[in-house]
Amino acid sequence: MQEHTEYKTPQNAKLRFFPALIFSSRWLQLPLYLGLIIAQCVYVFLFCKELVHLISAANSLTEQTIMLSVLGLIDVVMISNLLVMVIVGGYETFVSRLNLDGHPDQPEWLGHVNATVLKVKLAMAIIGISSIHLLKTFIEAGSLGVPGSKYTEVGIMWQTIIHMAFILSALGIAYTDLLMQRVAKNGKAEH
């Protein structure tokens, strides 16, 4: 019996090196996720600072001012949630597995996360954040026309249009995901 031996040419060696290099380049994203963790720390600091300000001035604030302060706190929490989704979901999807199977604190959504699911979740989070900003704008719009008001009718209109664009984009992403799931299901049914 003759033994079959493959000879590696320099060209084949390069092909093995470059795919490995390209695949390893995903680790270049690690500093980006670490930077987002630092940004999350900044948001925790901002939240604590705003909460202390709200508590210390609660007696002298109007109901509208308290509501706006609370909406600001909710906004910080929602942005923080968005950061967690990007950090955890992005790392799991694009860099490396976190191996959290069986961990009691594993987020439910992480078990079936992929790039498309992450996009839909991010789009929904952005809509939530935009909704809070729009609600704050509508509450503060009572001072519309008052000298020094930071809102104009045109500004409010554009903020609403941008919010609607976020909603339409999220619907488009979700619909595309639905179509891709149907195609994948039909492809499996044929095999």
N, C-alpha and C positions, 0 to 999 in steps of 0.2 A: 504494500500500500504506500502510495506516495503521500507525503504530508504536504498539504496546501499551505503555502506561506504567502502572506501579503507583504509586499514591499511598500514602505512608506516613502513617498516622494516628498521633497521639500514643499511642494504645493499642497499636499494633503496635510502636512504638519501645520501649515499656515491656516488651513481651513479649520483645524481643530483649535488652534490658538484664538483666532478671531471670534468664533462663536462663544468661547469661554470668556473672552474679554468683554464682549457685548453683554452677555448674561450677567457678568459681575458688575457691570456699570450701574445696575439697579441700586447698588449700595451707595452710590453718589447721592441718592435721595435721603439718606439717613440724616445728614446735617439739616436738611429742610424740615424734617419731622421734629428734630430736636429744637429747631428754631420756633416751630409752632408750639411746642411745649412751653418754651420761655414766654411766648405771646400769651399763652393760657395763664401763666403766672401773673402777667401784667393785668389781665382781665380780673383775676381773683383779687388783686390789690385794688383795682378800680372799684369793684363791687363792694369790698369792705369799706373803702373810703366813702362811697356814696351812701352806704347803709348807715355809717356813723353820722354822716351829715344829716340824713333824714331823721334819725332818732334824736339827735341833739337839737334840731330845729322844729320838731313836730308840733310843739305848742304854738309856734308863731306862723305856721304855714296854713294856707287855705286848702280846702279839699281838692281843688283843681291842681295845686302845686304838689300836693302829696300824691295824687293820682299820676301826675307826670313823672315824679320821682320813682314811683313804683314801676311804671312802664319802662323807665330807664334801667331799673334793676332787672326786669324781665328781659329786656333787650340784651343786657350783658350776659345773662344766663343762656339765652338762645344762641348768641354768638359763641359762647363757651361750648355749648352742645355741638355746634357746627365744627368747632375745632377738634373736639373729641372724635367725631365721625371721620373727619379728614385724617387725623393722626392715626387712629386705630385701623379704620377701614383702608386707608391708603397704604399704610405699611403692610397690612395683611395681604392686600391685593397686588401691590407692585414690588415689594421688597422681599419679605420673608414671612413665613407662618409664625404666629404668636404661640401656637400649641397650647391653647386655653381649654381644650376639650375636657369636660368634667369639672372645670373651675366654677365654683358657685357664683362668682360675679361676672361670668362671661356674658356680654350683651347678647340678647336673643337674636338680633339682626346679624351678628357677626358670623353665625353658622352658615349663612347662605349669601354672603357678600361677594359681589364681583363688581367689575367696573360699572356695569349698567345699573345695578341696584344702588351702588354708591352715588351715581349721578342723580337718580330719582330722589334719594334721601337728601342729598345736598340741595337739590332744587326745592324740595318741600321746606327745608330749613331756611333757605333764602326767602321764600315766600312768607314764612312766619316772621322773620326779622323785618322784612319790608312792611308787613301788616302792622307790626308794632310802631314802626316809624310813621306810617300813614295815620294810624290812630292818634299818635302824639301830635301830628300836624293838624288833624281835624280838631282836636281839643284846643290847641293853641291858636287855631284860626279865629277864635272869638275876638282876638285883638286885631283882626284884619281891617285895614283902613286907619288904624291908630298910628300916629307918627312913631317911628322906631320899630314897628312890627317887622318881624323877620320873614313873614310870608306874604306873597302876593297871590292873586287869583291865578295868574299864569304859572307861578311856581307850584301851587297846589295841583293844578291841572296836570302839569308834567310829571309830578310825583305819582299821581294816580295812573297816568298812562304807562309809566315805567313799571309800576306794580302790576298792572294788567299784562304787560309784556312778560314779566316773570311768570305769571300764571299760565299764559299761553305757551311759553317755553317749557314749563314743567309738564303741561298736558302733552305737548309734542314728544318730549322725552319718554313719558309714560306710555304713550301710544306706540312709539317705535319699539319700546321694550316688549309690549304686548304682541306686536307683529313678529318680533324675533322669536318669542316663545312659541308662537303658533307654527312658525316655519321649522323650528327645532323639533317640536312635537310631531309635525307631519313627516319630517325627515326620518325620525325614529320609527314611525308607523310603517313606512315603506320598507324598512330593513327587516 
